[in-house]
Amino acid sequence: MKRTILLIAIVALLIPATAFASGAQETEKTIINFPTAATTGAVYPLGSAISNMWNNKLPNVRASAQASAGGIANLNMIADGEAQLGVAVTSIMYESYNGIGSFEGRPNPNLRVMIGLYSNPNQVVVTQNSGINSLKDLVGKRFASGAPGSTTEVETSIHLKTSGVNYPDALRVQYVGFTEAIDLMRNKQLDGAWIMAGIPNAAVTEMLSTAGGKLLDIETSLIDELQRQHPWYSAYTIPAGTYPGQDKDVVTSAIKITICTDARVDDDVIYAMTKAFWENFEELKATQAPLKQVDPKETVKDLAGLPIHEGAARYYKEIGLL
């Protein structure tokens, strides 16, 4: 009888201790703030799908995708410790890492690549009746170069300056995002807009189908010059039929887009998140159109010499990519 009472007492003591341990374990989740891009593009829903997958597969991670102004804003949040992940192209990542360009005097040596995704093409949409057939024709035109602090606005600047256009002074620039640009084009208050996003992009579809837009080719000579000055650029073809009324291939430039992170995020956490992404890649790809462009074997290529996070590198070494 005494032994029974003793056992009951021990069990009674253990139950709250176990419950406490379980509750404590939940509080040890690593919080991952994950800014992506505007809600109208392909990147925000992609980030949301990836975050949901991590939350379902990794009990010690709580990831939250957020809409944002784009790559520059994401990189600033990572540098300031406000975000643990972000989406950005390698060009502005290179600038952030080295403290040049848009990040002059503010290098972030902790910036790391986690996952190289796909080439992100520049998409220049102009109205059919604008008379614009090349980037040089944008002089004097009403043009949306992207929201302030966005990757798109940086791309507009680099391309136009490289083509000999005095940006922004030579244009009637409006610093607005995709959604605002659609309405302005519909109302004939805008001659064109620059969009950098995976294909197909909803804003480009809207501009071509409801605002009288067309996609502009970027000259191969300009792409060659861009590659000479900035080796992260590549030539890219938007296949005919990608968008309504697009009856021919469109040649443009592109840069690799990545999921980037901070070197200070725990190696084991980044390892687990990288592994979970690739082990669930086919399932994600089934619902996320941008991932259809991703070649897993190319994930660690064309990264502009940027360092890969130690946790991610561990996984890539395991599968023979590093």
C-alpha positions in Angstrom: 0.0 0.0 0.0 2.8 2.4 0.9 4.6 1.6 -2.4 1.4 2.4 -4.3 1.0 5.7 -2.6 4.6 6.5 -3.3 4.2 5.8 -7.0 1.1 7.9 -7.2 3.0 10.8 -5.6 5.9 10.5 -8.0 3.6 10.4 -11.0 1.8 13.5 -9.6 5.1 15.3 -9.4 6.2 14.3 -12.9 3.1 15.3 -14.7 3.4 19.1 -14.2 7.2 18.9 -14.7 6.6 17.2 -18.1 3.9 19.7 -19.0 6.3 22.5 -18.1 9.1 21.0 -20.2 6.7 20.7 -23.2 5.6 24.3 -22.8 9.2 25.5 -22.4 10.1 23.7 -25.6 7.4 25.5 -27.6 8.8 28.9 -26.4 12.2 27.9 -27.9 11.0 28.2 -31.4 13.2 30.3 -33.7 11.2 33.2 -35.0 11.9 33.9 -38.7 10.6 37.2 -40.1 10.7 36.8 -43.9 10.0 40.0 -45.9 9.4 39.3 -49.6 7.9 41.8 -52.1 4.6 43.5 -53.0 1.4 41.4 -52.8 0.7 41.8 -56.5 3.8 39.9 -57.6 4.8 36.2 -57.6 7.3 36.5 -54.7 4.9 37.2 -51.9 2.7 34.1 -52.3 5.9 32.1 -52.9 7.3 33.3 -49.6 4.0 32.5 -47.8 3.9 29.0 -49.2 7.5 28.3 -48.2 6.9 29.7 -44.7 3.8 27.5 -44.2 5.8 24.5 -45.3 8.6 25.3 -42.7 6.0 25.8 -40.0 4.4 22.4 -40.8 7.6 20.5 -41.1 9.9 22.1 -38.5 8.6 22.1 -35.0 11.3 24.5 -33.8 10.7 27.2 -36.4 7.9 29.8 -36.6 8.3 31.6 -40.0 6.2 34.5 -41.1 6.3 35.9 -44.7 5.6 39.6 -45.0 4.8 41.9 -47.9 7.5 44.5 -48.4 8.8 47.3 -50.7 11.2 44.8 -52.2 14.9 43.8 -52.2 16.6 46.9 -50.8 14.1 47.1 -48.0 14.5 43.4 -47.2 18.3 43.8 -47.1 18.1 46.8 -44.8 15.8 44.8 -42.4 18.3 41.9 -42.4 21.2 44.3 -41.7 19.2 45.9 -38.8 18.2 42.5 -37.3 14.5 43.1 -38.0 14.4 40.1 -40.4 16.2 36.8 -40.5 15.4 36.0 -44.1 14.6 38.0 -47.2 14.2 37.8 -50.9 16.7 39.8 -53.0 18.6 39.6 -56.3 22.3 39.1 -56.3 23.1 42.6 -57.6 21.8 44.5 -54.6 23.0 41.7 -52.3 26.5 42.4 -53.7 26.1 46.1 -53.0 24.8 45.5 -49.4 27.5 43.0 -48.6 30.2 45.4 -49.8 28.6 48.7 -48.7 28.5 50.3 -52.2 25.8 51.7 -54.5 22.5 52.0 -52.6 24.3 50.8 -49.4 27.2 53.2 -49.7 29.1 53.2 -46.4 26.9 50.6 -44.8 28.4 47.2 -45.6 26.7 44.1 -44.1 29.4 41.4 -43.8 26.8 39.1 -42.2 24.7 38.8 -45.4 24.6 35.2 -46.7 22.9 33.3 -49.5 20.6 30.5 -48.3 18.9 29.3 -51.5 19.6 30.4 -55.1 16.2 30.3 -56.8 15.7 31.4 -60.4 16.7 34.2 -62.9 14.5 37.2 -62.3 13.9 39.0 -65.6 13.5 42.7 -66.2 10.1 43.3 -67.8 9.6 46.7 -69.4 6.0 47.4 -70.3 5.1 50.4 -72.5 1.8 51.4 -74.1 1.2 50.5 -77.7 0.6 54.1 -78.7 3.6 55.6 -76.8 6.0 55.4 -79.7 8.5 53.7 -77.4 10.5 50.9 -79.1 13.8 51.1 -77.1 15.0 52.3 -73.7 16.4 55.5 -75.3 12.8 56.3 -76.4 11.9 56.7 -72.8 13.4 60.2 -72.7 10.7 62.7 -71.9 8.1 59.9 -71.2 5.9 59.4 -68.1 7.5 56.3 -66.6 7.0 54.3 -63.4 10.5 53.2 -62.2 9.3 51.3 -59.1 8.6 52.1 -55.5 11.4 53.9 -53.7 13.8 51.5 -52.1 12.8 48.7 -54.5 15.0 46.4 -56.6 13.0 47.5 -59.6 14.0 51.2 -59.2 17.6 50.2 -59.0 17.3 48.1 -62.2 15.7 51.0 -64.0 18.5 53.3 -63.0 21.3 50.9 -64.0 19.8 50.0 -67.4 18.9 53.5 -68.4 22.2 55.0 -67.4 24.1 52.2 -69.2 22.1 52.9 -72.3 23.0 56.6 -72.2 19.8 57.9 -70.8 20.2 60.6 -68.0 18.1 58.9 -65.4 16.0 60.2 -63.6 16.3 63.8 -65.0 15.5 62.9 -68.7 12.2 61.2 -67.8 9.0 62.2 -66.1 9.5 59.6 -63.4 6.8 58.4 -61.0 8.1 56.3 -58.1 5.2 53.9 -57.8 4.8 50.2 -57.5 3.1 47.7 -59.7 -0.5 48.2 -58.6 -0.4 52.0 -58.9 1.3 51.7 -62.3 -1.6 49.5 -63.7 -4.2 52.1 -62.8 -2.1 55.0 -64.2 -1.6 53.2 -67.5 -5.3 52.4 -67.8 -6.1 56.0 -67.2 -3.5 57.1 -69.9 -1.5 58.9 -67.3 1.6 56.7 -67.8 3.6 55.6 -70.8 5.4 52.7 -69.3 6.6 50.9 -66.2 9.6 48.8 -65.1 8.8 45.5 -63.4 11.4 42.9 -62.2 9.6 39.7 -61.3 9.3 36.1 -62.1 7.1 35.1 -65.1 4.2 35.2 -65.5 3.6 38.3 -63.4 0.1 39.4 -62.6 0.8 43.1 -63.0 2.3 42.6 -66.5 -0.7 40.4 -67.5 -3.0 43.2 -66.4 -1.0 45.9 -68.3 -1.0 43.9 -71.5 -4.6 42.8 -71.3 -6.4 45.9 -69.9 -4.1 48.9 -70.3 -2.9 48.6 -73.9 0.6 47.5 -73.0 3.4 45.7 -74.8 6.7 44.2 -73.7 9.9 45.9 -74.8 13.0 44.1 -76.0 16.3 45.1 -74.4 19.0 45.3 -77.0 21.6 42.5 -76.9 24.4 45.1 -77.1 23.1 46.7 -73.9 23.0 43.3 -72.2 26.6 42.7 -73.3 27.6 46.0 -71.7 25.7 45.2 -68.5 27.5 41.9 -68.3 30.9 43.6 -68.8 30.2 46.0 -66.0 28.2 43.8 -63.7 28.9 40.0 -64.2 25.7 39.0 -62.4 23.6 39.8 -65.4 22.5 37.3 -68.0 20.4 37.3 -71.2 16.9 36.0 -70.7 14.1 35.1 -73.1 10.4 35.6 -72.2 8.8 32.9 -74.4 6.0 33.9 -76.8 2.6 33.3 -75.3 3.7 34.0 -71.7 1.3 37.0 -71.7 -1.9 37.9 -73.5 -1.2 39.2 -77.0 2.6 38.4 -76.8 3.1 36.7 -80.1 6.9 36.7 -80.1 9.8 36.0 -77.8 11.0 39.0 -75.9 14.7 39.3 -75.1 15.7 41.0 -71.8 18.2 40.9 -68.9 17.9 38.9 -65.7 19.6 38.4 -62.4 19.5 35.4 -60.0 17.0 35.9 -57.2 17.8 34.3 -53.8 16.5 33.7 -50.4 19.1 35.4 -48.3 19.8 35.3 -44.6 22.0 36.5 -41.8 25.2 34.7 -40.7 24.0 35.2 -37.1 21.0 32.9 -37.6 21.9 29.5 -36.0 23.6 27.1 -38.4 21.4 24.1 -37.4 18.3 26.1 -38.0 19.4 27.2 -41.5 20.5 23.7 -42.3 17.1 22.3 -41.3 15.2 25.0 -43.3 17.4 24.5 -46.4 17.0 20.7 -46.2 13.2 21.0 -45.7 12.9 23.4 -48.7 14.6 21.0 -51.1 13.0 17.8 -49.7 9.6 19.4 -50.2 10.5 21.2 -53.5 8.3 19.2 -55.8 5.2 19.8 -53.6 5.9 23.5 -53.5 6.5 23.6 -57.2 3.1 22.1 -57.9 1.4 25.2 -56.6 4.0 28.0 -57.1 4.6 28.9 -60.7 8.0 30.7 -60.2 9.5 27.4 -58.9 8.9 25.8 -62.2 11.9 27.9 -63.4 14.2 26.6 -60.7 16.8 24.0 -61.4 17.9 22.5 -58.0 21.4 21.7 -59.5 21.9 25.4 -60.2 21.1 26.8 -56.8 24.7 27.5 -55.8 25.7 29.0 -59.2 25.6 32.6 -60.4 25.7 34.1 -57.0 28.1 37.0 -57.8 30.7 35.5 -55.4 28.5 36.0 -52.3 29.1 33.7 -49.4 26.6 30.9 -48.6 25.4 30.5 -45.0 27.3 27.7 -43.2 24.1 25.9 -42.4 23.0 25.9 -46.0 26.5 25.0 -47.2 26.5 22.0 -44.9 23.4 20.7 -46.7 24.7 21.4 -50.2 27.9 19.6 -49.4 25.9 16.6 -48.2 24.1 16.4 -51.6 27.2 17.0 -53.6 26.6 20.6 -54.9 29.5 22.0 -53.0 
